[in-house]
Amino acid sequence: MNIVASTVVFTVDDPAGSRRFFTTHLGFREVLDTPDFTWLSRDDAVADILLHQRDLERPQERIAQPVMTFAVTDLAKEYTRLRAESAPITGQLWRNPWGERLVRLTDPNGIVVELTEWIAPSGA
C-alpha cells in the first residue's frame, strides 16, 4: 500500500468554531465550505481536516475522543505565539522525562490538539 494523502474527519456541532480555531491558531486554510462540511488543509505533510456538521435529527453516536498530535519545531516559540493569540490552551507547556515537550489545546467542539517536540533527554 502507498498512502498518498490523509484526512481526519470530525463530526461537530459548530463547524465554524472549529474552522476558526484551526485557521487562526494552527495555520490551516479553508479549501471548501459547504452546508454539510468544511475541508481544511495546509501545504506541509499534515493530514487534511474535514469538519462534518452533526445531524441533529439523528441520535448522537458514542464516539471515542480522538487526539490530534502534531510534531513541531521550536515548541517554546509556538507556545508564546499561542498565548499571545489567546488560543484555548488546556495543557500548559511541559516536558516529560523521556524528552517530549507538549502543549495541549482544545477547540470549541472539544477537539483536542497536542503539539509536541522531541528533545533528547540530556538536551535543554
N, C-alpha and C positions, 0 to 999 in steps of 0.2 A: 504494500500500500504506500502511496505517495500522497500525503496530505498537503495540499497547496494553499489552503486558507482555512480559517476557523471563525466561528461566530458563537457568541454566548447569547442565549435568549432569556430574557426576564419578563415575566407576566406581572404587571404592576397596576396599581390603581391610578397613578398620576405619571404618565409617561413624560409630560412636560417638565415635571420636577426633576426626574432622573436625567432628562436631556440637559437641563441647565447645569446639574451637578457635574456630569461627565464632560461637557464642553467648557464650562467655566474653570474647573479645578484640575482636570486631567488631560486637557488638550485634544479631546475628540472633536470631530466635526460632523455636522449633520449631512448625511448623504441623501436621505429620503425621509419625508414626513407624510404619513397618510393618516386618515382617521383611525386605522386599526393598529398601526405600528410606526416606530421611528427607528431608522437604521443609522448607527453612528460608526465612524471609522477613524483611524489615524494612519499616517504614512509609514510608520515603523512596523515592526513584526507583531504587535499586539493583536489579539483577536478582535474582530468587529463585535459590536453590541447591537442587539435587536431588542427594542422595548415594545412589548405587546401590551395593548390595553386589556385589562382584565374584563372579561364578560360578566357584568353584574347580574345577568339573568341566570347564570349557571352557578351551582354551588362551588364554593372555594375548595380546591383540592388541597390535600395535605402535601406540602412541599418541603423538602429539606432546605435548610438555609445555606445556600452556596456562599463562598467567599472568593472574590476575585483577587488574585495576588499578582502584582507587577513588580518585577525586579528592576530597580532603577540605579542610576549612579548619583552620587552626592546627595544622599537622602537628607542630610542635615540642611542643605540649601533648600531642598524641596519642602521640608518641614517649615522652615522660616517663611517661604513663599505662601504656603497653605494657611499658616496662621495669619499672615498679613491680609489674605483674601477672606478671612473669617470662614474658611472651609469647615465643614462639620467633622472635626477631628474627634473621634470617640476612643482612641487609644494613643496616648502621648508617645513621643519618640523614646524607645528603649532598646537596650542591647541584651541579647541572650548570651549565655556563657559560651556557646559554640560559635559565636561570631556574627550572628544575624542581627542587623538593626531593623526595626519595624515601626511603622506608623499605621494606625487604623483609622479609616473614615467610614461614615455611614451616610448613604444618600437619603433623600426624603421618603423613599419607599422601603427603606430598610436594607438596601443592597450594601453589603459590607465589602470594602476595598482595602486591601493591605498593600502598602508599599514597603518593599524590603531592599536591603543592600547587604551583601555578604562581605564581611571584613574578617580577615584571618584572626583567630583567637589571640594572637600576640600583637595584632595591629591596634591602632588608636581607636 
